[in-house]
Structure formats: structure tokens, C-alpha cells
């Protein structure tokens, strides 16, 4: 029973990180019909930017700020201006292929300029265990879960309780009408890309101390977050959050009770079942599009 409790807590912590990345998938799709297949590499890269800043002599807190700012410039602004905008006029499929190529390019660049070996990364939360209901629980797991929950709550508050958030939702739901009523749609779309860059940088900061800084870590993270977004509902932020938590718990339980070799198969099987019986996702809404 104690082992199950530990697995659930660790699964929720991992799932909260998946949720952050999945929310980015959802936001980009809602506002610009962009599916970023380099999202996993976007999570991997900020950790190396922070490590590079620390190697240059910056303290950890300054490296975090620099890493987040560089991520928002490179993975938010530059990504939209230099890749998404030019490719979007050619359609969704060319853009999807371009983001796949970008993923390979980022991975190989990190391998070439940083290291092919895994590097340790400092944690923003203390290590050790605390007792909860008589169970020893990792402080790192609790810290990751709390930070991720606060980030998600902050995002949902922005979207649902502020004028800026309402403009972002209007731009996502109907850009044409939003422009007529005076919403700066292009600015809202750019803001979405910047928020996605912030979320992936935060996810990188949370997950890298656990799994180390590796050039190949983006593949697993991107796949898990993509599955979470589809399972929860690709057009709903709340669905991405629920899907991330669910996939994180399923992944941990599968590794413990089935096999570490086939742990990735369980979320995939669950994904297939969702696509077959509820293709819009568990919390998503059905969409109709003119082709």
C-alpha cells in the first residue's frame, strides 16, 4: 500500500510536468492551428541554456532567469516569426514536417555543442523525504507537483479572469469576429507562443534534475505530452491538464506493476482506446471543420 502511495505521488508529479507541456500543445493548436512536433526538444533545450550560463559563471538563480528569457526569445518569438509564419501559408502538413526537422536539428545541435553524455542539473526544490499520512514522500516530487499546479492555476486565472485572457480565448475561438470587435489577434497569437516557451522552460527546470540533462530526453517528453493532450482533449486546456496527470500516473504504475520495458505501451494502448471510443478526448469537444 505504501508503495502504491509513493507511485501515485511520483506519477502525479511527472504528470504535472506532462500537463505543462501538453497545455502548450493545446494553446498553439487553439490559436494558430500549429502542432509543434519539436515540443519535447523545446523542454530539453532550456536546461542546457541554463547549464551554459552556469558554466560561464552565472549563479543558479541568474542562470534560471537567463534560460527562461532566452527560451522565450528563441522558442517563442523566433520560432513563430522564422518558422511558423513562413510555413503556415503552405498549410498544416508542411509546418508539421518543418517542426519535425526542427526537433532533429535541436537535438543534434545540443549533442554537438554541449555533450552526448547526461549531465546533472541542480534542483530548485530541496531533496530528502517528508512524512505524509505515515508515508515517506520525496520532497522533490512534492515540490515539482506544487510548482506545476501553481503554474497551471496562474495560467487558468489569466485565461478566465483577465481581459487579456478573454482576448486570447476570443482570438482562438473565432479570429475573424475577434478582429471585428477590436481584438489584436496577431498579438494574442504571439503571446500564446511566448506562454508556451515559458511553460516548456519551467517544465525543463522541474524535470531535468530528476532525469538529468540529456540531448535525447525530448523524445520521451514530447511523446508523453502529445499523448496527454490527445487523451485529455486537444482543444481544451483543462483536458491537457487532466491528460497529463493521468498519463503520468499510468506510466508510473505500468513501470512498477507490468514492466519497465513496456511502460510506454500502456499509455499508447489507452490512447488508441480513447481515439476509438471518444476521438475528441476525455474532456474535449467535437469540432467540425470545412475542408
C-alpha positions in Angstrom: 0.0 0.0 0.0 2.9 2.3 0.9 4.5 1.6 -2.5 1.3 2.4 -4.3 1.0 5.7 -2.5 4.6 6.6 -3.4 3.9 5.7 -7.1 0.8 7.8 -7.2 2.6 10.9 -5.8 5.6 10.4 -8.2 3.2 9.8 -11.0 1.2 13.0 -10.3 4.5 14.9 -10.1 5.6 13.6 -13.5 2.1 14.0 -14.9 2.1 17.7 -13.8 5.1 18.3 -16.0 3.5 16.4 -18.9 0.5 18.7 -18.3 2.6 21.8 -18.6 3.9 20.7 -21.9 0.5 19.4 -23.1 -1.1 22.7 -22.3 1.5 24.3 -24.7 0.4 21.9 -27.4 -3.2 22.9 -26.8 -2.6 26.6 -26.7 -0.7 26.6 -30.0 -3.4 24.5 -31.7 -6.2 26.6 -30.5 -4.7 30.0 -31.5 -2.8 29.1 -34.7 -3.6 25.6 -35.7 0.0 24.7 -35.1 1.2 21.2 -34.0 4.7 21.6 -32.7 6.4 18.2 -33.0 9.6 19.8 -31.5 7.8 20.4 -28.2 9.8 17.7 -26.5 13.1 19.3 -27.7 11.7 22.7 -26.5 11.6 21.2 -23.0 15.1 19.7 -23.3 16.9 22.9 -24.6 16.3 25.4 -21.7 18.2 23.1 -19.3 21.3 23.3 -21.5 20.9 27.0 -21.8 20.9 27.3 -18.0 23.9 25.0 -17.7 25.8 27.1 -20.3 25.1 30.2 -18.2 26.3 28.5 -15.0 29.4 27.3 -16.8 30.0 30.9 -17.8 30.0 31.9 -14.1 26.4 32.9 -13.5 24.8 31.9 -10.2 21.9 29.4 -10.4 19.2 32.0 -9.9 20.6 34.2 -12.7 21.0 31.2 -15.0 17.3 30.4 -14.5 16.3 33.9 -15.5 18.6 33.9 -18.5 17.4 30.5 -19.5 13.7 31.4 -19.4 14.3 34.7 -21.2 16.4 33.0 -24.0 13.7 30.3 -24.2 11.0 32.9 -24.7 13.1 34.6 -27.4 14.2 31.5 -29.3 11.4 29.1 -28.7 8.6 31.7 -28.6 9.4 34.8 -30.7 11.9 33.3 -33.2 10.0 30.1 -33.6 6.9 31.9 -34.6 8.5 34.6 -36.8 11.1 32.5 -38.6 9.3 29.1 -38.9 5.6 29.1 -38.2 4.6 32.3 -40.0 6.5 31.5 -43.3 5.4 27.8 -43.3 1.8 28.4 -42.2 0.8 29.8 -45.5 1.7 26.5 -47.1 -0.6 24.5 -44.8 -0.6 22.5 -41.6 1.3 19.4 -43.1 4.4 21.3 -44.3 4.5 23.1 -40.9 4.3 19.7 -39.1 7.2 18.4 -41.2 9.2 21.6 -40.5 8.8 21.2 -36.8 9.9 17.5 -37.0 13.0 18.8 -38.8 13.5 21.4 -36.1 13.3 18.7 -33.4 16.1 16.8 -35.1 18.2 20.0 -35.6 17.9 21.0 -31.9 18.8 17.5 -30.7 21.8 17.2 -33.0 23.0 20.8 -32.1 22.8 20.1 -28.4 24.7 16.8 -28.9 27.4 18.6 -30.9 27.9 21.8 -28.9 27.2 20.6 -25.4 27.7 16.9 -24.8 26.3 13.5 -25.7 26.6 12.5 -22.1 24.0 13.1 -19.4 24.8 16.0 -17.1 23.5 16.6 -13.6 21.3 19.6 -13.0 20.6 21.4 -9.7 17.1 21.3 -8.3 15.0 24.3 -7.3 13.4 22.2 -4.5 15.2 20.6 -1.6 16.0 16.8 -1.6 15.0 14.4 1.1 11.7 12.9 2.3 8.8 14.1 4.4 6.1 12.0 6.1 2.6 12.3 4.8 -0.1 10.1 6.4 2.6 7.8 7.6 4.3 7.5 4.2 7.8 8.8 3.3 7.3 11.0 0.3 10.1 12.7 -1.8 10.3 16.4 -1.2 11.3 16.8 -4.9 8.1 15.1 -6.1 6.0 17.4 -3.8 7.9 20.5 -4.9 7.5 19.7 -8.6 3.8 19.0 -8.1 3.3 22.2 -6.2 5.2 24.4 -8.7 3.4 22.8 -11.7 0.0 23.3 -10.0 0.7 26.9 -9.2 1.8 27.5 -12.9 -1.4 25.9 -14.2 -3.6 27.8 -11.7 -1.8 31.0 -12.8 -2.5 30.2 -16.5 -6.1 29.4 -16.0 -6.6 32.5 -13.9 -5.0 34.5 -16.8 -7.3 32.9 -19.3 -10.5 33.0 -17.4 -10.3 36.0 -15.1 -8.5 38.7 -17.0 -9.3 40.9 -20.1 -6.1 39.7 -21.7 -7.1 36.1 -21.3 -10.6 36.8 -22.7 -9.0 38.3 -25.7 -6.7 35.3 -26.2 -9.8 33.0 -26.0 -11.7 35.2 -28.5 -8.7 35.1 -30.9 -8.6 31.3 -30.5 -12.3 30.6 -31.0 -13.1 33.0 -33.9 -10.2 35.2 -35.2 -12.4 36.9 -37.8 -15.0 38.1 -35.3 -12.3 38.9 -32.8 -10.7 41.3 -35.3 -14.0 42.9 -36.0 -14.5 43.7 -32.3 -11.0 45.1 -32.0 -9.0 42.2 -30.5 -5.3 42.3 -31.7 -5.4 38.7 -32.9 -1.7 38.6 -34.1 -0.5 40.0 -30.8 -2.6 37.4 -28.9 -1.2 34.6 -31.0 2.4 35.8 -30.3 1.6 35.9 -26.6 0.5 32.3 -26.8 3.8 31.3 -28.3 5.6 33.2 -25.5 3.5 31.5 -22.9 4.3 28.1 -24.4 8.0 29.0 -24.3 7.7 29.9 -20.6 5.9 26.7 -19.8 8.4 24.4 -21.6 11.3 26.3 -19.8 9.5 25.7 -16.5 9.0 22.1 -17.3 12.7 21.8 -18.2 13.6 23.3 -14.8 11.4 20.9 -13.0 12.1 17.6 -14.8 15.8 17.8 -15.6 17.0 17.4 -12.0 15.2 14.1 -12.0 16.1 12.7 -15.4 19.4 14.6 -16.0 20.2 16.9 -18.9 20.3 14.7 -22.0 20.1 15.6 -25.6 17.7 12.7 -26.2 15.3 13.4 -23.3 13.0 15.5 -25.5 11.7 12.4 -27.5 10.1 10.8 -24.4 8.8 14.1 -23.0 7.3 15.2 -26.3 5.6 11.9 -27.0 4.1 11.7 -23.5 2.8 15.2 -23.6 1.4 14.7 -27.1 -0.4 11.6 -25.9 -1.7 13.5 -22.8 -3.0 16.4 -25.0 -4.9 14.0 -27.3 -6.2 11.8 -24.4 -7.5 14.9 -22.4 -8.8 16.8 -25.4 -6.6 18.7 -27.8 -8.8 21.7 -27.9 -9.2 22.1 -24.1 -6.6 23.4 -21.6 -8.4 21.5 -18.8 -8.2 18.4 -20.9 -4.5 18.7 -21.4 -4.1 19.1 -17.6 -6.2 16.0 -16.9 -4.5 14.0 -19.6 -1.0 14.9 -18.3 -1.8 13.8 -14.8 -3.5 10.6 -16.0 -0.6 9.6 -18.3 1.9 10.4 -15.6 0.2 8.0 -13.1 -0.4 5.3 -15.8 3.2 5.5 -16.8 4.5 5.0 -13.2 2.0 2.2 -12.4 2.9 0.4 -15.7 6.6 0.5 -14.9 6.0 -0.8 -11.4 3.4 -3.5 -12.0 3.8 -4.5 -15.6 7.4 -3.9 -16.9 9.8 -1.1 -17.4 10.4 -2.3 -20.9 6.7 -2.0 -21.9 5.8 1.1 -19.7 5.4 3.2 -22.8 2.9 0.7 -24.3 0.3 1.2 -21.7 -0.3 5.0 -22.4 -0.3 4.1 -26.1 -3.0 1.4 -25.7 -5.0 3.9 -23.6 -4.6 6.5 -26.4 -5.9 4.0 -29.0 -8.9 3.3 -26.8 -9.7 7.0 -26.4 -9.3 7.6 -30.2 -11.6 4.7 -30.9 -14.4 5.5 -28.4 -14.0 9.2 -27.8 -11.9 10.8 -30.5 -12.4 14.3 -29.2 -10.6 13.3 -25.9 -12.0 12.8 -22.4 -12.7 16.4 -21.8 -12.5 17.8 -25.3 -15.3 19.0 -27.5 -16.1 17.7 -31.0 -15.1 20.1 -33.8 -16.4 20.4 -37.4 -14.1 21.9 -40.0 -14.7 22.8 -43.6 -12.3 21.1 -45.9 
